[in-house]
């Protein structure tokens, strides 16, 4: 029996983590976000109601569970407050006894958002395709040690001083380089007052709360955002996000000793999608890609952008499974593949005529990789009522078997529809 599980995305994000987190939350006591920010978007269907969450851990939808935003997350207070207000308006309780914010978490300031968008605009065709939420600039300031943290909101005089110093530099960039109007300190100070008044009651050292929960024998879920292939260090740099979405990041972002990580569940969508630019060897820029997008409703939860779609890439998933030590897979959106005459899985690549079975570090090499596919028979029918493997068509079972074999871990969950109950459970965590 384990007391904590880390959930990670094994592809380029949007694997359907929200639903699986929601299922596991039922037995967990605490759900912790440990990296990323409101570039994430989890769509959940709970009790027939659809919720799109960007920052608040989805555990909040369950009475009696605690949601933590740990120090590794970057927080846009305006977005957080809006999300909290929307949840409350729909009758979901949000209070300091079920939501805790790390005083160490860095704030996404309005200038971070503006700089993210201005920089992307200037890159033109070369843009990274960021979500434009200020994630990169906020993490830059964290590393440059000029960031403001949620805990700083406790002392508005100190906050104003720090903001004034930051603003001198940011306004140079905003107006000097990008021709935008400068921001005023008064505006930032006024916002900080609201943030402080409303968020101060939620602040604490989440690391201590996690230690205390573990000591009480509680069960914890660490909810990763984005995915391993977007990892700042291990993804296809520079087409990555600015945090580390791999499992080991829990140790830093939440403050959990690596040897205390109990289990790692890797989410795998039954096909591949990517939003934003960057190499995508199995991309289907054709009718099949359009069909997957339509059937899978592949549009970004955060930005609404259409997602690029393609076949499952076992090279990518295997890479993530190894990096994270994933012990199980949660395979999602299997139902979307129903009706395709045949299915393909990339088993390895040809790079300049040579066989390789890893994703190259150099994106120019990655762009030249030609996937080598294994073709499997397709399956048909409505899978959404399947609750055990035997309910699935034989060809679907075969596809799952081969997927697990090639990706290097057995499935714990198979999702056959968006609803919580539309799931086959093969291994129950907790
Ligand atoms: P950023 O995280 O906004 O800086 O964007 C960097 C890259 O990560 C872009 O390609 C985004 O589309 C991608 N990205 C960021 N967050 C997510 C996510 O939650 N799902 C999928 N892609 C994401």
Boltz pocket constraint, residues with backbone or C-beta under 6 A from the ligand:
constraints:
  - pocket:
      binder: B
      contacts: [[A, 12], [A, 13], [A, 14], [A, 39], [A, 40], [A, 41], [A, 128], [A, 129], [A, 130], [A, 131], [A, 132], [A, 133], [A, 134], [A, 135], [A, 136], [A, 225], [A, 226], [A, 230], [A, 239], [A, 240], [A, 241], [A, 242], [A, 275], [A, 276], [A, 277]]
      max_distance: 6.0
